[in-house]
Amino acid sequence: MNNLNFIFNRQSVRQYTGQKVEDEKMDQLLHVAMAAPSARKKDPWRFIVLQDGEKLAKLQEILPNGPFLTEAANAIVVLGDLNEAWDNSLIYMIQDCSAAVQNIMLAAAKLELGSCWLGVQPKEERIKGVSEFFNLPKNIIPIAVIALGYPACETIFKSRYNNNFVHYNRW
Ligand SMILES: Cc1cc2nc3c(=O)[nH]c(=O)nc-3n(C[C@H](O)[C@H](O)[C@H](O)COP(=O)(O)O)c2cc1C
């Protein structure tokens, strides 16, 4: 599976060098994000690229689950536009945005960047905190924050394959 090793090498990175992600790489990540599948091709995802140290520090205060955001030095806030989602459904929108998050994280691994998914949904206080911080319109819903940057730790090839989770042709 050599050509797929970048997927197995992806791991949640929580230690970073603090180096800025180059504009070209950030642009590539945004392009792969918007290549994700989305219900009825509604593409309800929206993104805020964050590389401002003060704003990252503020976001870190709002998200106690991401104490390494400032060290990462880069983040992408993934949001969904509920007005644009299929059936105006939050559940469809979260699935669409999650597919975009995963595309970003796998591409980041391929580009030798580290990343970590910081959950925002469904925690009310995090949703409120992020919404207020960015002064979001009512229809724009925070889904997740991706911490991004150059890893200050080794990535270890790993597989969590479990044959018990797989069924063929019947449960
Ligand atoms: C929906 C979701 C929310 C997550 N939230 C956090 C988080 O708030 N903080 C964090 O450090 N990691 C978070 N993670 C990362 C998981 O802890 C991590 O993916 C899991 O432990 C597996 O490790 P790996 O990513 O290294 O394979 C989240 C992952 C997902 C899918």
The ligand as an SDF file (V2000), in Angstrom:
LIG
                    3D

 31 33  0  0  0  0  0  0  0  0999 V2000
  -14.9790   14.9960   15.3410 C   0  0  0  0  0  0  0  0  0  0  0  0
  -13.5900   15.0270   15.9170 C   0  0  0  0  0  0  0  0  0  0  0  0
  -13.2840   15.9040   16.9380 C   0  0  0  0  0  0  0  0  0  0  0  0
  -12.0030   15.9630   17.4640 C   0  0  0  0  0  0  0  0  0  0  0  0
  -11.7210   16.9010   18.4200 N   0  0  0  0  0  0  0  0  0  0  0  0
  -10.4540   16.9940   18.9020 C   0  0  0  0  0  0  0  0  0  0  0  0
  -10.1300   18.0280   19.8200 C   0  0  0  0  0  0  0  0  0  0  0  0
  -10.9830   18.8310   20.1870 O   0  0  0  0  0  0  0  0  0  0  0  0
   -8.8520   18.1190   20.2770 N   0  0  0  0  0  0  0  0  0  0  0  0
   -7.8700   17.2380   19.8530 C   0  0  0  0  0  0  0  0  0  0  0  0
   -6.7310   17.3740   20.2900 O   0  0  0  0  0  0  0  0  0  0  0  0
   -8.1650   16.2350   18.9730 N   0  0  0  0  0  0  0  0  0  0  0  0
   -9.4200   16.1100   18.4780 C   0  0  0  0  0  0  0  0  0  0  0  0
   -9.7170   15.1480   17.5460 N   0  0  0  0  0  0  0  0  0  0  0  0
   -8.6720   14.2140   17.1030 C   0  0  0  0  0  0  0  0  0  0  0  0
   -8.8280   12.8000   17.6800 C   0  0  0  0  0  0  0  0  0  0  0  0
   -8.5320   12.8030   19.0550 O   0  0  0  0  0  0  0  0  0  0  0  0
   -7.8970   11.8350   16.9080 C   0  0  0  0  0  0  0  0  0  0  0  0
   -8.2480   11.8540   15.5470 O   0  0  0  0  0  0  0  0  0  0  0  0
   -7.9590   10.4070   17.4370 C   0  0  0  0  0  0  0  0  0  0  0  0
   -7.4140   10.3280   18.7380 O   0  0  0  0  0  0  0  0  0  0  0  0
   -7.2010    9.4320   16.5300 C   0  0  0  0  0  0  0  0  0  0  0  0
   -5.8360    9.7980   16.4570 O   0  0  0  0  0  0  0  0  0  0  0  0
   -5.1420   10.1810   15.0780 P   0  0  0  0  0  0  0  0  0  0  0  0
   -5.8440   11.3550   14.4930 O   0  0  0  0  0  0  0  0  0  0  0  0
   -3.7150   10.4920   15.4560 O   0  0  0  0  0  0  0  0  0  0  0  0
   -5.2460    8.9980   14.1530 O   0  0  0  0  0  0  0  0  0  0  0  0
  -10.9860   15.0690   17.0000 C   0  0  0  0  0  0  0  0  0  0  0  0
  -11.3030   14.1910   15.9500 C   0  0  0  0  0  0  0  0  0  0  0  0
  -12.5750   14.1850   15.4090 C   0  0  0  0  0  0  0  0  0  0  0  0
  -12.8750   13.2450   14.2520 C   0  0  0  0  0  0  0  0  0  0  0  0
  1  2  1  0
  2  3  1  0
  2 30  2  0
  3  4  2  0
  4  5  1  0
  4 28  1  0
  5  6  2  0
  6  7  1  0
  6 13  1  0
  7  8  2  0
  7  9  1  0
  9 10  1  0
 10 11  2  0
 10 12  1  0
 12 13  2  0
 13 14  1  0
 14 15  1  0
 14 28  1  0
 15 16  1  0
 16 17  1  0
 16 18  1  0
 18 19  1  0
 18 20  1  0
 20 21  1  0
 20 22  1  0
 22 23  1  0
 23 24  1  0
 24 25  2  0
 24 26  1  0
 24 27  1  0
 28 29  2  0
 29 30  1  0
 30 31  1  0
M  END
$$$$
